[in-house]
Amino acid sequence: MAANERSRKRRVGLILGGLGLAVLGWVLYDLYAPRTAHLREFDPDEVARLETAMWRSYYEKEHVQLFKQLSELLRAQFDMPLIRSNQVAYYAANAAQVFQSGKQRSDY
């Protein structure tokens, strides 16, 4: 029984390790693989809707909502992959928050 239990634990460990490696590979591919974006191919009405929503979120200081809208814009309109769009949206939303909270030049 003990050998059977060790064999089962080993199999589960190998499966989880394989899944972990697959996820790591996907993340690295998502972040670092070269991509081509066609910046002239987008829906102007959808971009306008999202940009208006982002301005509202910015002025209402809803930073999480701003992050989500930025991420959606980057993925849906400019074909950015999931992790990369979230990374760029985080940097942009964070920069907007820093800019918004600054009162004098040294704050920036």
N, C-alpha and C positions, 0 to 999 in steps of 0.2 A: 504494500500500500504506500509506503514512504517513497519508493522509487517512482511509482506511478504519479504521486503528487509532485515530486520534483520535476518529472518530465512535463507535466501539465504547466507548472509555473514557468519552466524554461520556454515552452511554446508561447505562452502568453507574453513573456518578456520579449521574445523575438518578434512577435507580431506588433507589440507596442513600439519597440525600437524601430522596426521597419516603417510603421506609420509616422513616427517622429522624424525619421530621415526624409520621408516623402514630403511632409509638411515643411521641413527646413529647405528642401530643394525647391518647393513651390515658392516659398517666401523669397529665397535668393533670386530665382528666375524673375519673379514679379518686380523686385527692386532693381536688378542690375541688367536684365536683358535689354538689348537695344530695341526701341520701338519707333515706328513711324507714325506721326500724327498729321492728319490733313486739316490744318487750321481753318480752311475755307469751307469745310463741310460741317455745318452745325445748324441747328434750328434756332433762328434769331428770336422767335417768340418765346421759346423755352429759356433761352439765355436771359432774355429781358425779365421773365417772370422770376427766375432764380436770383438774378442780380438785385431786383427790387426787394425780394425777400431777405437777401443778405444785408442790404442797407438797413432794413427794418430791424433785423437782429442785431446789427452793429449798434444802432442808436438806442435800442432797448437793453443793451448790454447782456444779450442772451448769447454767450460765447459758445456754448455747446451746440445750439441751434445753428449758429453761423458756421461752425466746423462741419456739421452735417450737410448744410446747403452747399458749401464749397466742395466738399467731397463728391456730392451728387453731380454738381456741375462738371467737375473734372472727369468723372467716370462717364457720364451720359453724353456729354457734348464733345469732349476732347479725347475720348477713348483711352484714358489712363487706366492702368490696371488697379485692382482693389487696394493693395497695400501701399503702392506708390501714391495713389490719389489721397489716401488718408494721411500719409506722411506730409505731403505738400499742403493739404488742407490744415493740418495741425500747425505747421510753420506759419502759414498765412493768418490763421485765426489768432495765434499767439502774438504775432506782430501787430495785428489790429488791436488786441487788448493792451499791449504795452503802449502803443501810440495813444490810445484813448485815455489811459490812466495818467499819462504824463502831463505835467503842468508847466515845466520849464525845460530848457534845452538840455540840461544835465540829466534829466529823466530818460532821455532817449539814448 
